[in-house]
Structures are given as C-alpha cells and as structure tokens.
Amino acid sequence: MASTETPRTGIPHPVINADECKSCMRCIVACPKKCLRLSEHLNRRGVKPVEYSGEGCVGCGICFYTCPEPYVLVIEK
C-alpha cells in the first residue's frame, strides 16, 4: 500500500493511498486551501495520483468527503 507518508505532528494533513487513487481530481478542486496536487509519477493504475503539497491543510475534511473511493484519502493529526 503506497501512501504519502507524513510523520504525525499534531498538524492536520491528508494521507493518500496513491495506488488506489484514480486521479478524478475532485479533492484537488474541492480543497479550500489548494494544498493538493497531481503527482509527477504514475501509480499502479497508470494515472498520476493526488499528493499533498506538504503545507496548508487545516483538517476540514472536504477532500475526504469529496473522494468517491473509500479508504483512498484520510485526514490525520
């Protein structure tokens, strides 16, 4: 299970299962802080998955609720 690994810091951030992302970009469009982007690399499905830019997340969860695939995107603190 490939994911964007970010150490737990108490600061909210999205954790994305890159292998399961279908690159629909709904979370990118929905993010009010615009802290998600498409990766430069392809996942096992042959699409560029969404990745976290590394800063800006406020933990609102809009990306989580917008994602049509269960367990692809979660918010950790």
Residue pairs with C-beta under 8 A, 6 or more apart in sequence:
1 17
1 19
2 17
2 18
2 19
2 43
2 44
3 15
3 16
3 17
3 18
4 14
4 15
4 16
4 18
4 51
4 52
5 15
6 13
6 15
6 52
6 54
6 76
8 76
8 77
10 77
11 57
11 77
12 57
12 58
12 59
12 75
12 76
12 77
13 52
13 57
13 59
13 75
13 76
13 77
14 27
14 35
14 36
14 52
14 57
14 63
14 64
14 73
14 74
14 75
14 76
15 52
15 73
15 74
15 75
15 76
16 49
16 50
16 51
16 52
16 72
16 73
17 71
17 72
17 73
18 39
18 43
18 49
18 50
18 51
19 43
19 44
19 45
19 49
20 69
20 71
20 72
21 43
21 45
21 47
21 49
21 50
21 69
21 72
21 73
22 45
22 47
22 69
23 38
23 47
23 48
23 49
23 50
24 67
24 68
25 38
25 50
26 66
26 67
26 68
27 36
27 50
27 62
27 63
27 64
27 66
27 67
27 73
28 36
28 37
28 38
28 50
29 66
30 62
30 63
30 66
31 62
31 63
32 58
32 60
32 62
33 56
33 57
33 58
33 60
34 56
35 52
35 53
35 54
35 55
35 56
35 57
36 50
36 51
36 52
36 53
36 63
37 50
37 51
37 53
38 48
38 49
38 50
38 51
39 48
39 49
39 50
39 51
40 48
41 48
42 48
43 49
50 73
57 75
59 75
59 77
61 75
63 73
63 75
64 73
64 74
64 75
67 73
